[in-house]
Amino acid sequence: MQPLRESIGPSATVEKSTSLVVKMVGPSSQKQRLSEKTAAVKHETIDAGLRLEKFTYRTVMQALLAKQKLLKSSHVAYVELDNQMHALGSDVFKSYQWSLNNTGQEGGTKGVDINFDAMKKRIAGKKQATVLVAVIDTGINPTYADFTGRVRMDLGYDFVNRRKLAIDDNGHGAHVAGIIAANSNNTFGMSGINAKASIIPIKVLGEEGSGLNSDIAKGILHAVKQKAKVINISIGGGFSSRAIEDALAYAKKKNVLVIVAAGNEGRNKLSYPGRSQYVLSVGSTNRFDRLSNFSNYGSGLDLTAPGQDIPSYLSDGESAFWSGTSMAAPHVAGVASILYSLKPTIKASEVEIILKKSAEDLGKKDTTHRTDTVVLMQIERFAC
């Protein structure tokens, strides 16, 4: 018998942060004065261009009191607690990579997949450019054989430990990256979706799979500055963040496609940043072509993709089958990166339209559409 799958509970919504993210306006000299006036023990700049600052205090109560003071200042546009978000995935144990080729294994519905084999045949022999895909997550271990030549550690960064190499100590980032870009047909464990994707690892989540909004905002801005075409964010939380929203707006302005997991609470409301207006949000389907019971849905959900019982790698090089909208989002990121590889000059808005138009309708109940790489057969005019 298969092990029972653990239920995925709702995200914590308790405010426990001792840090504030502050959006400044007016003279730049005011940030130091306001930091000192509110007795911050540490002050750092998140991004000078967006004028985002981070003030840290000794206790939660001090941070809350400082927030009230800062909100009264004419030099502050907004203040928010630097809350945590979490990786959106959970362990399961299955046996086949059904999302690429569903033969009905494990009792699934034959043909319910992303038409990976048909896509490969269709683009065989076509010119493809290498596409930079940023994975904002727990990092990556670049030593895996299936990641050889696929990971740009030189372009990544670890915002958790403040160091250059974004090494995965959790497994979530490696799992996401493998779905997008693991090497294919090399006798190792699995096939990634895009053989021409190069991963930029950006670590914003620590060993326990959680991280601060300020680091996530930094990660988004870093990905844009490193010229990523696609950003995958398999992260979510209950609270919205105006700092992250600013970073996402900046990414959209720079023509970067940001793909975000919808969340795992099984609710008729997306987690954040999945519900941001600046992202393409992705829910999860199972091997029967139904919305996964843990997947969030409803207003703002753009697409669904296979996200249940998905194999990929962990931080120690082992492979495992995980479920979550975290696994669904990189399926869409991988497909999107294929479009960029065929036509590097294509706009993010065009990619989004193509993905939506060629996805398969799952019906009125779900009000969602499953992504399908057969999209490539319908957009021959976009190929190089």
MOZI-V946430 format. One record per pair of residues at least 6 apart in sequence whose C-alpha atoms are under 8 Angstrom apart, sorted by sequence separation. I is the first residue (numbers start at 1). J is the second residue. If there is no record, write none. Layout:
BEGIN
I,J / I,J
END
This chain:
BEGIN
45,51 / 46,52 / 47,53 / 57,63 / 70,76 / 71,77 / 102,108 / 103,109 / 104,110 / 142,148 / 157,163 / 158,164 / 168,174 / 184,190 / 185,191 / 204,210 / 205,211 / 251,257 / 252,258 / 273,279 / 274,280 / 275,281 / 285,291 / 286,292 / 313,319 / 314,320 / 340,346 / 361,367 / 362,368 / 24,31 / 45,52 / 46,53 / 56,63 / 71,78 / 98,105 / 102,109 / 103,110 / 104,111 / 157,164 / 158,165 / 183,190 / 184,191 / 204,211 / 205,212 / 251,258 / 263,270 / 274,281 / 284,291 / 285,292 / 312,319 / 313,320 / 339,346 / 361,368 / 362,369 / 35,43 / 45,53 / 46,54 / 71,79 / 102,110 / 103,111 / 156,164 / 157,165 / 158,166 / 182,190 / 183,191 / 184,192 / 204,212 / 223,231 / 262,270 / 263,271 / 274,282 / 283,291 / 284,292 / 311,319 / 312,320 / 361,369 / 362,370 / 44,53 / 45,54 / 70,79 / 96,105 / 102,111 / 142,151 / 156,165 / 157,166 / 158,167 / 182,191 / 183,192 / 262,271 / 263,272 / 311,320 / 312,321 / 360,369 / 361,370 / 43,53 / 44,54 / 101,111 / 102,112 / 154,164 / 156,166 / 181,191 / 182,192 / 248,258 / 262,272 / 285,295 / 310,320 / 311,321 / 312,322 / 359,369 / 360,370 / 32,43 / 43,54 / 44,55 / 95,106 / 101,112 / 102,113 / 142,153 / 154,165 / 181,192 / 182,193 / 184,195 / 204,215 / 220,231 / 263,274 / 284,295 / 310,321 / 311,322 / 359,370 / 360,371 / 43,55 / 67,79 / 94,106 / 101,113 / 153,165 / 179,191 / 180,192 / 181,193 / 182,194 / 183,195 / 204,216 / 262,274 / 283,295 / 309,321 / 310,322 / 339,351 / 359,371 / 360,372 / 42,55 / 43,56 / 67,80 / 99,112 / 100,113 / 101,114 / 153,166 / 178,191 / 179,192 / 180,193 / 181,194 / 182,195 / 260,273 / 261,274 / 262,275 / 283,296 / 291,304 / 309,322 / 310,323 / 356,369 / 358,371 / 359,372 / 41,55 / 42,56 / 67,81 / 99,113 / 100,114 / 101,115 / 178,192 / 179,193 / 180,194 / 181,195 / 260,274 / 283,297 / 308,322 / 309,323 / 358,372 / 40,55 / 41,56 / 42,57 / 98,113 / 99,114 / 100,115 / 101,116 / 181,196 / 204,219 / 292,307 / 308,323 / 336,351 / 356,371 / 40,56 / 41,57 / 100,116 / 101,117 / 181,197 / 203,219 / 292,308 / 307,323 / 308,324 / 355,371 / 358,374 / 359,375 / 40,57 / 41,58 / 64,81 / 100,117 / 180,197 / 181,198 / 202,219 / 307,324 / 310,327 / 355,372 / 358,375 / 39,57 / 40,58 / 63,81 / 181,199 / 283,301 / 307,325 / 139,158 / 260,279 / 262,281 / 281,300 / 282,301 / 285,304 / 287,306 / 307,326 / 308,327 / 336,355 / 35,55 / 258,278 / 259,279 / 260,280 / 261,281 / 262,282 / 263,283 / 281,301 / 282,302 / 283,303 / 284,304 / 285,305 / 286,306 / 307,327 / 308,328 / 355,375 / 358,378 / 202,223 / 258,279 / 259,280 / 260,281 / 261,282 / 262,283 / 280,301 / 281,302 / 282,303 / 283,304 / 284,305 / 285,306 / 286,307 / 287,308 / 306,327 / 307,328 / 354,375 / 31,53 / 177,199 / 257,279 / 258,280 / 259,281 / 260,282 / 261,283 / 280,302 / 281,303 / 282,304 / 283,305 / 284,306 / 285,307 / 286,308 / 306,328 / 307,329 / 200,223 / 257,280 / 259,282 / 277,300 / 280,303 / 282,305 / 284,307 / 285,308 / 286,309 / 305,328 / 283,307 / 284,308 / 304,328 / 305,329 / 142,167 / 231,256 / 233,258 / 235,260 / 236,261 / 271,296 / 275,300 / 306,331 / 354,379 / 25,51 / 140,166 / 141,167 / 217,243 / 221,247 / 229,255 / 230,256 / 231,257 / 232,258 / 233,259 / 234,260 / 235,261 / 236,262 / 237,263 / 252,278 / 270,296 / 275,301 / 305,331 / 23,50 / 24,51 / 139,166 / 140,167 / 141,168 / 217,244 / 220,247 / 224,251 / 229,256 / 230,257 / 231,258 / 232,259 / 233,260 / 234,261 / 236,263 / 266,293 / 267,294 / 269,296 / 270,297 / 274,301 / 305,332 / 23,51 / 24,52 / 38,66 / 138,166 / 139,167 / 140,168 / 200,228 / 213,241 / 216,244 / 220,248 / 228,256 / 229,257 / 230,258 / 231,259 / 232,260 / 233,261 / 235,263 / 245,273 / 266,294 / 267,295 / 268,296 / 269,297 / 270,298 / 23,52 / 24,53 / 138,167 / 139,168 / 214,243 / 218,247 / 221,250 / 230,259 / 244,273 / 249,278 / 265,294 / 266,295 / 267,296 / 268,297 / 269,298 / 270,299 / 295,324 / 22,52 / 23,53 / 138,168 / 139,169 / 213,243 / 214,244 / 217,247 / 221,251 / 224,254 / 248,278 / 264,294 / 265,295 / 266,296 / 267,297 / 268,298 / 269,299 / 270,300 / 294,324 / 295,325 / 21,52 / 22,53 / 38,69 / 138,169 / 140,171 / 147,178 / 150,181 / 213,244 / 217,248 / 220,251 / 245,276 / 248,279 / 264,295 / 265,296 / 266,297 / 268,299 / 270,301 / 21,53 / 22,54 / 38,70 / 138,170 / 146,178 / 150,182 / 224,256 / 240,272 / 241,273 / 263,295 / 264,296 / 21,54 / 22,55 / 138,171 / 140,173 / 141,174 / 150,183 / 238,271 / 239,272 / 240,273 / 245,278 / 262,295 / 263,296 / 20,54 / 21,55 / 138,172 / 139,173 / 140,174 / 147,181 / 237,271 / 238,272 / 262,296 / 19,54 / 20,55 / 137,172 / 138,173 / 139,174 / 147,182 / 148,183 / 166,201 / 168,203 / 236,271 / 237,272 / 262,297 / 19,55 / 20,56 / 34,70 / 137,173 / 138,174 / 146,182 / 147,183 / 166,202 / 167,203 / 170,206 / 236,272 / 237,273 / 346,382 / 19,56 / 136,173 / 140,177 / 146,183 / 166,203 / 169,206 / 170,207 / 172,209 / 236,273 / 339,376 / 18,56 / 19,57 / 135,173 / 146,184 / 169,207 / 170,208 / 235,273 / 236,274 / 335,373 / 18,57 / 168,207 / 170,209 / 262,301 / 332,371 / 343,382 / 18,58 / 146,186 / 284,324 / 342,382 / 343,383 / 18,59 / 19,60 / 135,176 / 284,325 / 342,383 / 343,384 / 18,60 / 135,177 / 146,188 / 283,325 / 342,384 / 17,60 / 18,61 / 20,63 / 145,188 / 146,189 / 159,202 / 160,203 / 282,325 / 284,327 / 285,328 / 339,382 / 16,60 / 18,62 / 19,63 / 156,200 / 157,201 / 158,202 / 159,203 / 160,204 / 284,328 / 339,383 / 18,63 / 30,75 / 155,200 / 156,201 / 157,202 / 158,203 / 159,204 / 160,205 / 283,328 / 17,63 / 152,198 / 155,201 / 156,202 / 157,203 / 158,204 / 160,206 / 282,328 / 283,329 / 20,67 / 150,197 / 151,198 / 152,199 / 153,200 / 156,203 / 282,329 / 27,75 / 150,198 / 151,199 / 152,200 / 153,201 / 281,329 / 25,74 / 26,75 / 149,198 / 150,199 / 151,200 / 152,201 / 25,75 / 87,137 / 151,201 / 282,332 / 24,75 / 25,76 / 160,211 / 24,76 / 25,77 / 23,76 / 24,77 / 303,356 / 22,76 / 23,77 / 24,78 / 302,356 / 22,77 / 23,78 / 160,215 / 22,78 / 23,79 / 159,215 / 303,359 / 22,79 / 21,79 / 22,80 / 176,234 / 20,79 / 21,80 / 159,218 / 20,80 / 21,81 / 159,219 / 264,324 / 20,81 / 21,82 / 140,201 / 263,324 / 264,325 / 19,81 / 20,82 / 139,201 / 263,325 / 18,81 / 19,82 / 139,202 / 262,325 / 263,326 / 17,81 / 18,82 / 133,197 / 135,199 / 137,201 / 138,202 / 139,203 / 261,325 / 304,368 / 306,370 / 17,82 / 131,196 / 132,197 / 133,198 / 134,199 / 135,200 / 136,201 / 137,202 / 138,203 / 139,204 / 261,326 / 303,368 / 304,369 / 305,370 / 15,81 / 17,83 / 130,196 / 131,197 / 132,198 / 133,199 / 134,200 / 135,201 / 136,202 / 137,203 / 138,204 / 139,205 / 302,368 / 303,369 / 304,370 / 305,371 / 16,83 / 17,84 / 129,196 / 130,197 / 131,198 / 132,199 / 133,200 / 134,201 / 135,202 / 136,203 / 137,204 / 138,205 / 156,223 / 261,328 / 301,368 / 302,369 / 303,370 / 304,371 / 15,83 / 128,196 / 130,198 / 132,200 / 134,202 / 136,204 / 137,205 / 138,206 / 261,329 / 298,366 / 303,371 / 138,207 / 260,329 / 297,366 / 298,367 / 259,329 / 138,209 / 155,226 / 259,330 / 297,368 / 280,352 / 290,362 / 259,332 / 289,362 / 259,333 / 291,366 / 116,193 / 136,216 / 8,90 / 89,172 / 136,219 / 6,90 / 136,220 / 6,91 / 87,172 / 285,370 / 5,91 / 5,92 / 3,92 / 134,223 / 3,93 / 2,93 / 234,325 / 235,326 / 257,348 / 2,94 / 234,326 / 255,347 / 256,348 / 257,349 / 97,190 / 233,326 / 234,327 / 255,348 / 134,228 / 255,349 / 132,227 / 133,228 / 134,229 / 136,231 / 234,329 / 257,352 / 132,228 / 133,229 / 134,230 / 135,231 / 136,232 / 137,233 / 233,329 / 234,330 / 131,228 / 132,229 / 133,230 / 134,231 / 135,232 / 136,233 / 137,234 / 232,329 / 131,229 / 132,230 / 133,231 / 134,232 / 135,233 / 136,234 / 137,235 / 232,330 / 133,232 / 232,333 / 231,333 / 230,333 / 230,336 / 230,337 / 229,337 / 229,340 / 87,205 / 86,205 / 190,311 / 87,209 / 190,312 / 86,209 / 87,210 / 86,210 / 85,210 / 86,211 / 84,210 / 85,211 / 84,211 / 85,212 / 84,212 / 85,213 / 83,212 / 84,213 / 82,212 / 83,213 / 189,319 / 82,213 / 82,214 / 179,311 / 179,312 / 178,312 / 178,313 / 175,311 / 176,312 / 175,312 / 197,334 / 174,312 / 175,313 / 193,331 / 174,313 / 175,314 / 174,314 / 194,334 / 197,337 / 173,314 / 174,315 / 193,334 / 194,335 / 197,338 / 171,313 / 172,314 / 193,335 / 196,338 / 171,314 / 172,315 / 194,337 / 170,314 / 171,315 / 194,338 / 170,315 / 171,316 / 196,341 / 88,234 / 169,315 / 87,234 / 88,235 / 168,315 / 87,235 / 88,236 / 179,327 / 86,235 / 87,236 / 85,235 / 86,236 / 176,326 / 180,330 / 85,236 / 86,237 / 176,327 / 179,330 / 180,331 / 85,237 / 175,327 / 179,331 / 84,237 / 85,238 / 177,330 / 180,333 / 181,334 / 176,330 / 180,334 / 179,334 / 83,239 / 54,214 / 80,241 / 80,242 / 78,242 / 46,214 / 46,217 / 47,218 / 46,218 / 88,261 / 144,317 / 113,287 / 141,315 / 88,263 / 89,264 / 112,287 / 140,315 / 88,264 / 112,288 / 112,289 / 109,287 / 108,287 / 109,288 / 108,288 / 109,289 / 102,287 / 99,287 / 98,287 / 52,243 / 114,305 / 114,306 / 21,214 / 113,306 / 50,246 / 133,333 / 133,337 / 131,337 / 99,306 / 131,340 / 131,341 / 99,310 / 129,340 / 130,341 / 98,310 / 129,341 / 97,310 / 128,341 / 129,342 / 131,344 / 96,310 / 97,311 / 128,342 / 129,343 / 94,309 / 96,311 / 127,342 / 128,343 / 129,344 / 93,309 / 95,311 / 126,342 / 92,309 / 23,243 / 21,243 / 13,237 / 12,237 / 13,238 / 11,237 / 12,238 / 13,239 / 95,321 / 11,238 / 93,320 / 94,321 / 92,320 / 93,321 / 91,320 / 92,321 / 93,322 / 91,321 / 92,322 / 91,322 / 92,323 / 90,322 / 91,323 / 89,322 / 90,323 / 89,323 / 90,324 / 89,324 / 88,324 / 89,325 / 88,325 / 89,326 / 88,326 / 89,327 / 87,326 / 123,376 / 10,264 / 11,265 / 119,373 / 122,376 / 9,264 / 10,265 / 118,373 / 119,374 / 122,377 / 8,264 / 9,265 / 118,374 / 128,384 / 8,265 / 114,371 / 115,372 / 116,373 / 119,376 / 126,383 / 127,384 / 114,372 / 115,373 / 116,374 / 119,377 / 126,384 / 113,372 / 114,373 / 115,374 / 114,374 / 8,294 / 7,294
END
